[in-house]
Every structure is written in C-alpha cells, then in structure tokens.
Amino acid sequence: MNTTILEQGLHIIAHSKSATGDIWHAHFGAAAIAACFFIEENGVSLDTAQRIQQQVEAMLQAKSLPATNVSAPIIHSATAEHRILESLATGIDDLHWVGHNVIYAALSLKAIRERNGWNSEATIHGICALIESFNKTIPGRSWIGYSVAEVKRLEITEHDQFPVITTAEQLSKFVLNELASYPAIYQAEAHHDLIGHMLTFSHALNILFDLGYSSYSERALTALFKVVKVLRGMRDLKLDKSMELHSPVDHWPLVQAKRSAWMPIEKEYWSVDYAKYDWDFGHVFKFPFSFYHHLNRAREEMESAVENFRYVICSE
C-alpha cells in the first residue's frame, strides 16, 4: 500500500474547500485513495498496478494543494474517526449531492484506519468541515423525471419493494442487480454518472459497515434508496423528451454512452492517458474501485452487471 498517496489524498479532501471555495476538488483526493485500495484489493498484475500508479501520481501532481503547517497538533486515529463520524451524523439521514458527504467520509475513514497512526489536527478539522458543509444542501443537480425539489421530498414506501438489507453482501448484490437492469445507459450526469454514484454511495455504506459503524450504514440506506428509485424510473428511457430533464449540464437528445472494450482490471484500460479527460473528475479511479468491491463481495459472475459497467466507466 502506497501510504504517501493515501496521505496526499487525505490532504486534498481536508483542504479542498478552504483552498478552492467549493466541495468538489475533494473528488481528486477521494480518487487517489480509491486508486490505492483498488490496486490492493483486486490482485491486478504488476504492469497494471504500475500503470494505475502512474496515472494517479500524474493526477495528484496536477491537482495538489499547498502544504499546511507540519508542526500543527496531532491526534490519534481513534479520535480522528470519532470526530469524522460526529460530523457525518448531522447529515447522514438525508440525500445530499448524491451521497458525497458519505463517500468522502467513508474513504477518509478507510485511509485513516489503514495508516493507523497520528493525524494532523488541521487535516481532521478540514475533513469534518467539508462533511458538515453538505448539511442542508440539495440531493443533486441533474435528474430525469424528477425536479430537485421532488427528489428532496421523495419518500420510500413498501410499494417500492426494496429488500431488507442487513449485510454488506446483500447491499452489493442489490446494487449490482440494479446496474444489470438497464437496457441502455446514456452519457449524462443524470444517467451514467448517477449510476456510477449509486455504486460509490453504496460502497461507502459497506465501508462504514466493515469499519464497525453499521448503524451509520443503516441510517444512510434511505438516501441511497432515493437514488435507486429515481434511476428505476429511467429503465425505459427513450431518446426523446418524453421525460422531463432537470440539469444545468445535460440536454436532449441524450446519446448512448460508449462501451469500454477493456475493464479496469486489465492493463489495456490504463494505456489511455486519462489526463485529457481530467481523469473524469476522479471517477476513472472511484467507479472501478466501487464496482469491483461489489463484484467481489457478491461472489457471483453477474455478467449483465459487468456488461453495463462498461458503459459507466470512461472510454475512448
């Protein structure tokens, strides 16, 4: 495990808001952490691992933030985890920006647990402030068939027939089955990108479960189900204006996403210089990490889910 990359990822997450004024530059810190664990947990070949590391190092060089005071007070990992969870608790019951408060928190906690050492007070304070900044924010900005206000008011009822989920394995199988259910996937923040975040959001819940914080994972299920419920309404999406599109970036007509010939565990996938796509805002690393987590957890081939994932990931 490359702990230097983990530290750089945590640094970006912690200081992105103060350095850039928004919550989104933290994507690249989360992506760096995801890349490390993707290599570690999937047994990729040495050549593939080196290609991934070269890509993530190039991303970090381009997206790095200024160093902070190295003499700042330090706190132990257990205290750091407790403080991050306290910050997450204030907003975990609602859907905020398709779950990024939970995603950032879970990846930070996983990296901190892996490092198992002392952490800068400034870093932990920054992570907590970032997570708390999601409170009272919108569920997301791009939706098909629902307005932002409608997603915010959306309720989960017994008619939705969501399963009872008590284990990480159950959640992984559930989201992979949802992924497999789409007859077509379209290149849009409101479609392929939202499907990708269904994977990363649910993965974040599994991380919390694995770290021993199952009560937090359970609390976030309703917010995740809202994302799934909206996506279910798009299964029969047509290339016309038959459904309302609410998005500042997506426009009719939507175009079907390109199919990736290679999967991220194959070295050929990483032969592309993803810098020209701005590493797809970090999703080049985040989406594969979450997808393969679910696939490994499900312990089933799930060929339809694998095929549909080819339309979610970045491809040329």
DASULDA-V935817 format. One record per pair of residues at least 12 apart in sequence whose C-alpha atoms are under 10 Angstrom apart, sorted by the first residue. I is the first residue (numbers start at 1). J is the second residue. Records with the same first field share a line. If there is no record, write none. Layout:
I = J ; J
This chain:
1 = 36 ; 37 ; 39 ; 40 ; 114 ; 115
2 = 33 ; 35 ; 36 ; 37 ; 39 ; 40 ; 53 ; 115
3 = 33 ; 36 ; 111 ; 114 ; 115
4 = 36 ; 115
5 = 29 ; 32 ; 33 ; 35 ; 36 ; 53 ; 56 ; 57 ; 60 ; 111
6 = 29 ; 30 ; 31 ; 32 ; 33 ; 34 ; 35 ; 36 ; 37 ; 107 ; 108 ; 110 ; 111 ; 112 ; 114 ; 115
7 = 29 ; 32 ; 33 ; 108 ; 111 ; 112 ; 115 ; 119 ; 123
8 = 28 ; 29 ; 30 ; 32 ; 33 ; 57 ; 60 ; 61 ; 64 ; 65 ; 67
9 = 26 ; 27 ; 28 ; 29 ; 30 ; 31 ; 32 ; 33 ; 34 ; 35 ; 36 ; 60 ; 64 ; 107 ; 108 ; 111
10 = 26 ; 28 ; 29 ; 30 ; 32 ; 33 ; 104 ; 107 ; 108 ; 109 ; 111 ; 112 ; 123 ; 124 ; 126 ; 127
11 = 26 ; 29 ; 30 ; 64 ; 65 ; 66 ; 67 ; 68 ; 108 ; 120 ; 122 ; 123 ; 124 ; 126 ; 127
12 = 25 ; 26 ; 27 ; 28 ; 29 ; 30 ; 32 ; 60 ; 63 ; 64 ; 65 ; 66 ; 67 ; 123 ; 126 ; 127
13 = 25 ; 26 ; 27 ; 28 ; 29 ; 30 ; 31 ; 65 ; 104 ; 105 ; 107 ; 108 ; 123 ; 124 ; 126 ; 127 ; 128 ; 130 ; 131
14 = 26 ; 29 ; 104 ; 108 ; 122 ; 123 ; 124 ; 125 ; 126 ; 127 ; 128 ; 129 ; 130 ; 131
15 = 29 ; 65 ; 66 ; 67 ; 68 ; 122 ; 123 ; 124 ; 125 ; 126 ; 127 ; 129 ; 130
16 = 28 ; 29 ; 63 ; 64 ; 65 ; 66 ; 126 ; 127 ; 130
17 = 126 ; 127 ; 129 ; 130 ; 133
18 = 126 ; 129 ; 130
19 = 65 ; 66
20 = 65
22 = 130 ; 133
23 = 100 ; 101 ; 130 ; 131 ; 133 ; 134
24 = 100 ; 130 ; 281
25 = 63 ; 64 ; 65 ; 281 ; 282
26 = 63 ; 100 ; 104 ; 127 ; 130 ; 281 ; 282
27 = 100 ; 103 ; 104 ; 281 ; 282 ; 283 ; 286
28 = 56 ; 59 ; 60 ; 62 ; 63 ; 64 ; 278 ; 279 ; 280 ; 281 ; 282 ; 283 ; 285 ; 286
29 = 59 ; 60 ; 63 ; 64 ; 104 ; 107 ; 108 ; 282
30 = 103 ; 104 ; 105 ; 106 ; 107 ; 108 ; 111 ; 282 ; 283 ; 285 ; 286
31 = 56 ; 59 ; 60 ; 104 ; 107 ; 279 ; 281 ; 282 ; 283 ; 284 ; 285 ; 286 ; 287 ; 289
32 = 53 ; 55 ; 56 ; 57 ; 59 ; 60 ; 107 ; 282 ; 285 ; 286
33 = 56 ; 107 ; 108 ; 110 ; 111 ; 285 ; 286 ; 289
34 = 56 ; 107 ; 110 ; 111 ; 282 ; 283 ; 284 ; 285 ; 286 ; 287 ; 288 ; 289 ; 290
35 = 49 ; 52 ; 53 ; 55 ; 56 ; 282 ; 284 ; 285 ; 286 ; 287 ; 288 ; 289
36 = 49 ; 52 ; 53 ; 56 ; 111 ; 285 ; 289
37 = 107 ; 110 ; 111 ; 114 ; 285 ; 289 ; 293
38 = 52 ; 264 ; 265 ; 285 ; 286 ; 288 ; 289 ; 290 ; 291 ; 292 ; 293
39 = 52 ; 53 ; 265 ; 289
41 = 289 ; 292 ; 293 ; 296
42 = 265 ; 289 ; 292 ; 293 ; 296
43 = 265
44 = 264 ; 265 ; 266 ; 267
45 = 265 ; 266 ; 267
46 = 267
47 = 266 ; 267 ; 268 ; 270
48 = 264 ; 265 ; 266 ; 267 ; 268 ; 269 ; 270 ; 271
49 = 265 ; 266 ; 267 ; 270
50 = 267 ; 270
51 = 267 ; 268 ; 269 ; 270 ; 271 ; 272 ; 273
52 = 264 ; 265 ; 267 ; 269 ; 270 ; 271 ; 285
53 = 270
54 = 270 ; 273
55 = 270 ; 271 ; 272 ; 273 ; 274 ; 275 ; 279 ; 284 ; 285
56 = 274 ; 275 ; 279 ; 282 ; 284 ; 285
58 = 273 ; 274 ; 275 ; 279
59 = 274 ; 275 ; 278 ; 279 ; 281 ; 282
62 = 275 ; 278
63 = 278
68 = 120 ; 122 ; 123
69 = 120 ; 122
70 = 120 ; 122
71 = 120 ; 121
72 = 119 ; 120 ; 121 ; 122 ; 123
73 = 118 ; 119 ; 120 ; 121 ; 122
74 = 117 ; 118 ; 119 ; 120 ; 121 ; 122 ; 123 ; 124
75 = 117 ; 118 ; 119 ; 120 ; 121 ; 122 ; 123 ; 124
76 = 112 ; 116 ; 117 ; 118 ; 119 ; 120 ; 121
77 = 109 ; 112 ; 113 ; 114 ; 115 ; 116 ; 117 ; 118 ; 119 ; 120 ; 124
78 = 109 ; 112 ; 113 ; 116 ; 117 ; 118 ; 119
79 = 118 ; 119 ; 124
80 = 108 ; 109 ; 112 ; 113 ; 118 ; 119 ; 120 ; 121 ; 123 ; 124 ; 125 ; 127 ; 128
81 = 105 ; 106 ; 108 ; 109 ; 110 ; 112 ; 113 ; 124
82 = 109
83 = 124 ; 125 ; 127 ; 128
84 = 105 ; 106 ; 108 ; 109 ; 124 ; 125 ; 126 ; 127 ; 128 ; 129 ; 130 ; 131 ; 132
85 = 102 ; 105 ; 106 ; 109 ; 128 ; 131 ; 208 ; 213 ; 216
86 = 128 ; 131 ; 132
87 = 101 ; 105 ; 125 ; 127 ; 128 ; 129 ; 130 ; 131 ; 132 ; 133 ; 135
88 = 101 ; 102 ; 104 ; 105 ; 106 ; 128 ; 129 ; 130 ; 131 ; 132 ; 134 ; 135 ; 216
89 = 102 ; 131 ; 132 ; 216 ; 219 ; 220
90 = 131 ; 132 ; 134 ; 135 ; 136
91 = 131 ; 132 ; 133 ; 134 ; 135 ; 136 ; 137 ; 220
92 = 131 ; 132 ; 134 ; 135 ; 216 ; 217 ; 218 ; 219 ; 220 ; 221 ; 222 ; 223
93 = 216 ; 217 ; 218 ; 219 ; 220 ; 221 ; 222 ; 223 ; 224
94 = 135 ; 136 ; 137 ; 138 ; 139 ; 152 ; 219 ; 220 ; 221 ; 222 ; 223 ; 224 ; 226
95 = 134 ; 135 ; 136 ; 137 ; 138 ; 139 ; 140 ; 151 ; 152 ; 220 ; 221 ; 222 ; 223 ; 224 ; 225 ; 226 ; 227
96 = 134 ; 135 ; 136 ; 137 ; 138 ; 139 ; 140 ; 152 ; 223
97 = 134 ; 135 ; 137 ; 138 ; 139 ; 140 ; 141 ; 142 ; 197
98 = 138 ; 139 ; 140 ; 141 ; 142 ; 194 ; 197 ; 198 ; 200 ; 201 ; 223 ; 224 ; 226 ; 227
99 = 134 ; 139 ; 140 ; 197 ; 198 ; 200 ; 201 ; 202 ; 204 ; 205 ; 220 ; 223 ; 224 ; 227
100 = 131 ; 134 ; 139 ; 140 ; 197 ; 200 ; 201 ; 204
101 = 128 ; 130 ; 131 ; 132 ; 133 ; 134 ; 135 ; 201 ; 204
102 = 131 ; 134 ; 200 ; 201 ; 202 ; 203 ; 204 ; 205 ; 208 ; 216 ; 217 ; 220
103 = 131 ; 197 ; 200 ; 201 ; 202 ; 203 ; 204 ; 205 ; 207 ; 208
104 = 127 ; 128 ; 130 ; 131 ; 201 ; 204
105 = 127 ; 128 ; 130 ; 131 ; 204 ; 207 ; 208
106 = 201 ; 203 ; 204 ; 205 ; 206 ; 207 ; 208 ; 209 ; 211 ; 217
107 = 203 ; 204 ; 207 ; 208
108 = 124 ; 127
109 = 127 ; 207 ; 208 ; 211
110 = 204 ; 207 ; 208 ; 210 ; 211
112 = 124
113 = 211
137 = 152
138 = 151 ; 152
139 = 151 ; 152 ; 153 ; 223 ; 226 ; 227
140 = 152 ; 190 ; 194 ; 227 ; 247
141 = 189 ; 190 ; 246 ; 247 ; 248 ; 249
142 = 188 ; 189 ; 190 ; 191 ; 193 ; 194 ; 245 ; 246 ; 247 ; 248 ; 249 ; 250
143 = 188 ; 189 ; 190 ; 191 ; 194 ; 227 ; 230 ; 231 ; 234 ; 244 ; 245 ; 246 ; 247 ; 250
144 = 189 ; 190 ; 191 ; 230 ; 231 ; 233 ; 234 ; 237 ; 243 ; 244 ; 245 ; 246 ; 247 ; 250
145 = 190 ; 230 ; 231 ; 233 ; 234 ; 237 ; 242 ; 243 ; 244 ; 245 ; 246
146 = 230 ; 233 ; 243 ; 244 ; 245 ; 246
147 = 244 ; 245 ; 246 ; 247
148 = 246 ; 247
151 = 226 ; 227 ; 229 ; 230
152 = 223 ; 226
153 = 226
154 = 223 ; 225 ; 226 ; 227 ; 229 ; 230
155 = 222 ; 223 ; 225 ; 226 ; 229
156 = 222 ; 223 ; 225 ; 226 ; 229
160 = 225 ; 229 ; 232
162 = 174 ; 222 ; 225 ; 228 ; 229
165 = 218 ; 221
166 = 209 ; 214 ; 217 ; 218
167 = 206 ; 209 ; 210 ; 214 ; 217 ; 218
168 = 202 ; 203 ; 205 ; 206 ; 207 ; 208 ; 209 ; 210 ; 214 ; 217 ; 294 ; 297 ; 298
169 = 206 ; 294 ; 295 ; 296 ; 297 ; 298 ; 299
170 = 206 ; 294 ; 297 ; 298
171 = 202 ; 203 ; 205 ; 206 ; 221 ; 294 ; 297 ; 298
172 = 199 ; 202 ; 203 ; 206 ; 290 ; 291 ; 292 ; 293 ; 294 ; 295 ; 296 ; 297 ; 298 ; 299
173 = 294 ; 295 ; 296 ; 297 ; 298 ; 299 ; 300 ; 302
174 = 202 ; 294 ; 298
175 = 195 ; 198 ; 199 ; 202 ; 203 ; 224 ; 228 ; 291 ; 294 ; 295 ; 305
176 = 198 ; 199 ; 291 ; 294 ; 295 ; 298 ; 302 ; 303 ; 304 ; 305 ; 306 ; 308 ; 309
177 = 302 ; 304 ; 305
178 = 195 ; 198 ; 199 ; 228 ; 231 ; 232 ; 235 ; 305
179 = 195 ; 196 ; 198 ; 199 ; 228 ; 231 ; 232 ; 291 ; 304 ; 305 ; 306 ; 307 ; 308 ; 309 ; 312
180 = 302 ; 303 ; 304 ; 305 ; 306 ; 307 ; 308 ; 309
181 = 232 ; 235 ; 304 ; 305 ; 308
182 = 195 ; 231 ; 232 ; 234 ; 235 ; 236 ; 237 ; 304 ; 305 ; 308
183 = 234 ; 235 ; 236 ; 237 ; 304 ; 308
184 = 234 ; 235 ; 236 ; 237 ; 238 ; 256 ; 257 ; 308 ; 311
185 = 234 ; 235 ; 237 ; 254 ; 255 ; 256 ; 257 ; 258 ; 259 ; 308 ; 309 ; 310 ; 311 ; 312
186 = 237 ; 238 ; 239 ; 254 ; 255 ; 256 ; 257 ; 258 ; 311 ; 312
187 = 250 ; 254 ; 255 ; 256 ; 257 ; 258 ; 311 ; 312
188 = 247 ; 249 ; 250 ; 251 ; 252 ; 254 ; 255 ; 256 ; 257 ; 312
189 = 247 ; 248 ; 249 ; 250
190 = 230 ; 231 ; 234 ; 245 ; 246 ; 247 ; 249 ; 250
191 = 230 ; 231 ; 234 ; 237 ; 250 ; 254 ; 256 ; 257 ; 312
192 = 231 ; 256 ; 257 ; 308 ; 309 ; 311 ; 312 ; 313
193 = 283 ; 287 ; 312 ; 313
194 = 227 ; 228 ; 230 ; 231 ; 312
195 = 227 ; 228 ; 231 ; 287 ; 309 ; 312
196 = 283 ; 286 ; 287 ; 288 ; 290 ; 291 ; 309 ; 311 ; 312 ; 313
197 = 224 ; 227 ; 283 ; 286 ; 287 ; 290
198 = 224 ; 225 ; 226 ; 227 ; 228 ; 231 ; 287 ; 290 ; 291
199 = 224 ; 286 ; 287 ; 288 ; 289 ; 290 ; 291 ; 292 ; 293 ; 294
200 = 283 ; 286 ; 287 ; 288 ; 289 ; 290 ; 291 ; 293 ; 294
201 = 220 ; 221 ; 223 ; 224 ; 227 ; 290
202 = 217 ; 220 ; 221 ; 224 ; 225 ; 290 ; 291 ; 294
203 = 217 ; 287 ; 289 ; 290 ; 291 ; 292 ; 293 ; 294
204 = 217 ; 220 ; 290
205 = 217 ; 218 ; 219 ; 220 ; 221 ; 224
206 = 218 ; 290 ; 293 ; 294 ; 297
207 = 293
237 = 254
238 = 253 ; 254
239 = 252 ; 253 ; 254 ; 255 ; 256
240 = 252 ; 253 ; 254
241 = 253 ; 254
256 = 311
257 = 310 ; 311 ; 312 ; 313 ; 314 ; 315
258 = 310 ; 311 ; 312 ; 313 ; 314 ; 315 ; 316
259 = 307 ; 308 ; 309 ; 310 ; 311 ; 312 ; 313 ; 314 ; 315 ; 316
260 = 307 ; 308 ; 309 ; 310 ; 311 ; 312 ; 313 ; 314 ; 315 ; 316
261 = 310 ; 311 ; 315 ; 316
262 = 310 ; 313 ; 315
263 = 288 ; 306 ; 307 ; 309 ; 310 ; 313 ; 315
264 = 284 ; 285 ; 287 ; 288 ; 289 ; 291 ; 292 ; 310 ; 313 ; 314
265 = 288 ; 289 ; 292
269 = 314 ; 315 ; 316
270 = 284
272 = 315 ; 316
274 = 314 ; 315 ; 316
277 = 314 ; 315 ; 316
279 = 314
280 = 313 ; 314
283 = 312 ; 313 ; 314
284 = 312 ; 313 ; 314 ; 315
285 = 313 ; 314
286 = 313
287 = 309 ; 312 ; 313 ; 314
288 = 309 ; 312 ; 313
291 = 305 ; 306 ; 309
292 = 306
